Amino acid sequence: MKPFVAGLDFKFAMFAGKSNFADGSAQWQITSSDFTQSIDPVTGELIGEYELLSIVPPDSISQCFSVRIYQRGEDLEEINYQTVNQTTCSFEVSKVVLTRGESGTLNIKGMPANKVAHEKHKKDHPIELFRFAGIKDMTLETDPLLDCRKQLEWNRKVTAGLTAALGKYNVKIHGTTFADKVEVVQECVFDITATTSRQPLYIKWPDESVTVTLTLKTKGKDGPHTLTITSGTYSNSAQVQCPANVGGTVTANFPSFPMPAGDYTATILTSSKPKAFSVLTRMTLNQGLDAVPDPVGEAEDTINVRPSGNGTLTRTPAANNTPNAQTWTVNISQPFSASSTNAGTSLPSGAWPAAERAKAPADEVASWNRFFQIVSDHEAGHHTTAAAATGAANFQNRAITGTGTNPTPTTQAAAIAAATAIATEQVNTRRDAFFAEVNAAVEAAQTAYHQRVGATINPDDFKISGRD
């Protein structure tokens, strides 16, 4: 009523329909004193508000009523008469079944599904959740209010807390109750076991898995329910349906390849199994190849130059009893041959120890064996190359000679000894030059070997993707 006027009587009367007022009658009467008074913030004038409640039966969507306004005096004087035709706000509310700790969506539709029928509505509709036994740990998204002038369908989140009471809850929209539209039921309770496809189960094994078996102990909502396995920051989940009966089982399989090492906990609803299974760590192929030293292998050969036959020594004069000789000459000739001795081979066998290889899948072991065999063959080739180079014909039975003279002997024996020492020194010097020649030939042969087969072996070429 704007502005508010005291001393008025209002008489409402339903007609041409099945609707009634809140007390079930077709008549309703109030006076100005029933209005709530307030100040209009815009105009500053006194206004009055009264909420008139009516009941529209389910088989009807409209109501018609008249209102007569009387001024009080010696007699009641009718000063105004109006008729009101209204289309009701009607709703359909879907049912939501939840377990404790679960959220769902409450779907509400305005009826009729014709927006024109709602255009004259003047109020948003509040929505609430209630239960005669009381609400505990239950929440319903209530904002914003339902405005059927703007839309005819809403989705509101409803959540049952972990301590919510089991049972049915009602939804109330603008005073109208929609009974039993939210129900909180007992969650399923499970016994949890887990088995691994191999035992023990190591990280990064292809085509292996973990099977989690759930045995129903207490029947609740059918689901689907989320089964989660966790270890540290790693988590994976699967959706499972509740078995039909207590004692029934349902399983979920998880590939183990992406799982890091650790003890795993399996959880579904409020059921949990710590250390349901474990994944063990190991040194993978790729980690072993990363540990290979540089160079990956090394063949060591000892180069030998040794006498290969009987040498000769001649003197001039030939006899020791030649007192008139002034100069003694000594000639030495000794055959030498070259050879090589395998002094050992350094191979990267310790980079990926046998104990770790025993934990690895076959494809990793096969790749390592290929790598190791190639390194072994490469280094064996170095030994063969050294043997071939030193065994060349021009390095076999090479005659090394030396000549020594002493023109001013003090005695005959001293002269012979001095000449012999000079010849021997020449033989040793020429033998060392022969050794250097052999070494140079071996180095040239090894360079040619690398040019032919390749100088390096890259461990990364033998890695398997994803096995880091």
TASUL-V328042 format. One record per residue. RES is the residue in one small letter. D_CENTER is the distance of its C-alpha to the mean C-alpha in Angstrom with 2 decimals. Layout:
res: [RES/RES]
d_center: [D_CENTER/D_CENTER]
This chain:
res: [m/k/p/f/v/a/g/l/d/f/k/f/a/m/f/a/g/k/s/n/f/a/d/g/s/a/q/w/q/i/t/s/s/d/f/t/q/s/i/d/p/v/t/g/e/l/i/g/e/y/e/l/l/s/i/v/p/p/d/s/i/s/q/c/f/s/v/r/i/y/q/r/g/e/d/l/e/e/i/n/y/q/t/v/n/q/t/t/c/s/f/e/v/s/k/v/v/l/t/r/g/e/s/g/t/l/n/i/k/g/m/p/a/n/k/v/a/h/e/k/h/k/k/d/h/p/i/e/l/f/r/f/a/g/i/k/d/m/t/l/e/t/d/p/l/l/d/c/r/k/q/l/e/w/n/r/k/v/t/a/g/l/t/a/a/l/g/k/y/n/v/k/i/h/g/t/t/f/a/d/k/v/e/v/v/q/e/c/v/f/d/i/t/a/t/t/s/r/q/p/l/y/i/k/w/p/d/e/s/v/t/v/t/l/t/l/k/t/k/g/k/d/g/p/h/t/l/t/i/t/s/g/t/y/s/n/s/a/q/v/q/c/p/a/n/v/g/g/t/v/t/a/n/f/p/s/f/p/m/p/a/g/d/y/t/a/t/i/l/t/s/s/k/p/k/a/f/s/v/l/t/r/m/t/l/n/q/g/l/d/a/v/p/d/p/v/g/e/a/e/d/t/i/n/v/r/p/s/g/n/g/t/l/t/r/t/p/a/a/n/n/t/p/n/a/q/t/w/t/v/n/i/s/q/p/f/s/a/s/s/t/n/a/g/t/s/l/p/s/g/a/w/p/a/a/e/r/a/k/a/p/a/d/e/v/a/s/w/n/r/f/f/q/i/v/s/d/h/e/a/g/h/h/t/t/a/a/a/a/t/g/a/a/n/f/q/n/r/a/i/t/g/t/g/t/n/p/t/p/t/t/q/a/a/a/i/a/a/a/t/a/i/a/t/e/q/v/n/t/r/r/d/a/f/f/a/e/v/n/a/a/v/e/a/a/q/t/a/y/h/q/r/v/g/a/t/i/n/p/d/d/f/k/i/s/g/r/d]
d_center: [66.33/66.81/68.88/69.28/72.76/74.13/76.50/75.02/74.54/72.00/72.43/69.70/70.42/68.16/69.59/68.73/65.68/64.27/62.64/63.86/63.39/61.38/64.22/64.60/67.79/68.64/70.29/68.90/70.84/69.95/71.68/70.76/70.15/67.13/65.33/62.86/64.23/62.37/62.97/61.69/59.73/60.83/64.54/65.17/67.14/66.98/65.11/64.58/61.77/61.93/59.21/60.89/58.97/59.72/58.54/57.90/57.84/54.94/57.15/58.00/56.17/58.99/61.79/65.10/67.16/70.01/70.60/74.04/74.57/77.72/79.39/81.16/84.85/87.95/86.29/82.80/82.72/80.12/78.78/75.77/74.48/71.11/69.17/65.37/63.35/59.60/56.65/54.42/50.70/49.25/45.65/43.54/40.68/37.98/37.09/33.74/32.80/30.32/29.23/29.03/26.05/25.62/26.46/28.16/30.18/33.96/35.50/39.03/41.37/44.68/47.61/49.45/46.81/49.23/48.65/52.36/53.23/51.32/52.48/55.28/53.17/53.38/50.81/47.07/46.28/44.63/42.21/41.62/40.42/43.04/44.07/47.44/45.95/44.05/40.56/38.09/34.46/34.45/33.79/34.66/34.05/37.70/37.72/38.99/41.93/42.37/44.55/45.79/47.73/44.54/42.30/42.57/39.08/36.67/33.37/33.12/30.30/31.47/29.64/30.64/29.94/29.32/33.08/34.36/37.38/37.16/39.44/40.37/40.53/42.68/42.04/44.95/45.46/48.43/50.18/49.59/47.79/45.32/45.20/42.30/39.72/36.94/36.47/34.38/34.04/32.99/29.32/28.69/28.44/26.82/26.97/23.56/23.25/20.58/21.26/19.38/20.58/21.60/22.81/21.70/18.11/16.61/13.25/12.73/15.42/15.64/17.05/16.65/15.64/16.18/18.79/19.30/22.92/24.28/28.06/29.74/31.99/32.90/33.05/31.89/30.51/29.37/26.04/23.64/21.75/18.06/16.89/13.83/12.46/11.22/11.38/11.44/8.78/6.36/7.61/8.45/11.94/14.89/18.33/21.36/25.08/27.40/29.83/33.36/34.98/34.51/33.67/31.74/28.26/25.16/22.13/18.50/16.59/12.95/12.00/11.51/10.51/6.70/7.78/8.88/12.57/14.03/16.03/14.52/16.28/16.90/18.29/20.21/22.65/24.56/24.05/21.71/21.51/20.39/19.57/19.51/18.13/16.92/14.90/16.96/16.43/18.44/19.49/18.16/20.52/19.14/19.51/22.98/23.96/22.99/25.44/28.27/31.19/33.11/35.29/33.46/36.82/40.48/43.69/46.71/50.25/53.56/56.27/59.68/63.23/65.75/69.41/69.69/73.41/76.68/77.78/81.37/83.42/86.87/89.39/92.29/94.88/93.89/96.05/95.84/99.61/100.24/101.69/102.62/99.04/97.71/94.18/91.76/88.96/86.03/83.73/80.45/78.32/75.10/72.64/68.89/65.82/62.13/59.21/55.59/54.06/50.37/49.40/45.85/42.42/39.31/36.21/32.53/32.37/31.20/28.11/26.19/28.23/29.38/27.83/24.31/25.24/26.25/22.66/21.37/21.27/24.38/23.11/22.11/25.50/27.32/25.93/26.88/30.28/30.90/30.16/32.34/35.11/35.25/35.55/38.15/40.10/40.03/41.47/43.96/45.09/45.98/48.14/49.82/50.45/52.07/54.24/55.35/56.20/58.24/59.89/61.40/65.17/66.20/64.55/66.49/69.94/70.27/73.71/73.55/77.03/78.71/82.32/83.94/87.54/89.52/92.72/94.10/93.75/95.13/95.46/94.90/91.95/90.33/90.71/89.09/86.18/85.61/85.61/83.24/80.77/80.78/80.12/77.35/75.59/75.73/74.20/71.32/70.68/70.70/68.42/65.86/66.08/65.51/62.40/61.07/61.79/59.87/56.86/56.85/56.99/54.02/51.92/52.90/51.99/48.52/47.95/49.04/46.69/43.69/44.92/45.10/41.84/39.66/39.46/35.77/32.97/29.48/26.88/24.08/25.78/24.82/21.08/18.74/15.84/12.41/14.25/13.99]
